[in-house]
Amino acid sequence: MRERFEQRLFRLFAQAGYSPARILTVTPEEMVEIPGITVPNIRAVLCIQNKVLAEHNKRRAGQLVEEIFKKEGGMDEIRFEAQKQDFVTESDSFTG
């Protein structure tokens, strides 16, 4: 029986040491290092990220990602990224 696309994607991430939740935050640079990943796999992950993290879903997506990281114990990393993004946004508003 043929493995479903989603199952294969989760299996590849698991074999590379990533949790399924990392699909929402992994970068393309990190994905190309995953053994066995293909261009269609990378495109699918980017599509998922874009849909989940779309502008109109930003607040809810942020809450979902935060909940996931809380469960996995990685909140310090996401809090740092959020603070860094706020800093960039604030500094951009001063220059314009």
C-alpha positions in Angstrom: 0.0 0.0 0.0 1.3 3.4 -0.9 2.1 5.9 1.9 0.0 9.0 2.0 1.7 12.3 1.2 1.0 13.8 4.6 2.2 10.7 6.4 5.4 10.7 4.4 6.0 14.3 5.2 5.5 13.7 9.0 7.7 10.6 8.8 10.5 12.6 7.1 10.4 15.3 9.7 10.4 12.7 12.5 13.4 10.9 11.1 15.2 14.2 10.9 14.5 14.8 14.6 11.8 17.4 14.1 8.4 17.3 15.8 5.3 17.6 13.7 4.7 21.1 15.1 8.0 22.3 13.6 6.3 22.1 10.2 4.8 25.5 11.0 8.1 27.1 11.8 10.8 25.3 9.8 12.7 27.4 7.2 13.4 26.3 3.7 17.1 26.3 4.5 16.5 23.8 7.2 14.2 21.7 5.0 16.8 21.2 2.3 19.0 19.5 4.9 16.4 16.8 5.6 17.3 13.5 4.0 14.7 12.4 1.4 12.8 15.6 1.2 11.7 16.7 -2.3 10.8 20.0 -3.9 7.1 19.1 -3.8 7.5 18.4 0.0 9.1 21.8 0.6 6.4 23.5 -1.5 3.7 21.7 0.5 5.2 22.8 3.8 5.5 26.4 2.6 1.9 26.3 1.5 0.8 25.0 4.9 2.8 27.8 6.6 1.3 30.5 4.4 -2.2 29.3 5.0 -1.9 28.9 8.7 0.2 32.1 9.2 -1.7 34.2 6.7 -2.3 37.9 7.6 -6.0 37.4 8.5 -5.1 34.5 10.7 -2.0 36.0 12.3 -3.4 36.4 15.8 -4.9 32.9 16.0 -1.9 31.4 14.3 0.4 33.0 16.8 -1.7 31.6 19.6 -1.6 28.1 18.1 2.2 28.2 17.6 2.6 29.5 21.1 0.5 26.6 22.5 2.5 24.1 20.5 5.8 25.5 21.8 4.5 25.6 25.4 3.8 21.9 25.1 7.2 21.2 23.7 9.1 23.5 26.1 10.4 25.8 23.4 8.7 29.1 24.5 11.9 31.0 25.0 12.8 30.7 21.3 9.4 31.9 20.1 9.3 34.7 22.6 12.7 35.9 21.4 11.6 35.8 17.8 8.4 37.7 18.6 10.4 40.4 20.4 12.8 40.6 17.6 10.0 41.0 15.1 8.3 43.8 17.3 11.7 45.6 17.3 12.0 45.5 13.6 8.5 46.7 13.1 8.9 49.6 15.6 12.3 50.6 14.1 10.8 50.6 10.6 8.0 53.0 11.7 10.6 55.5 13.0 12.5 55.6 9.7 9.4 56.1 7.5 
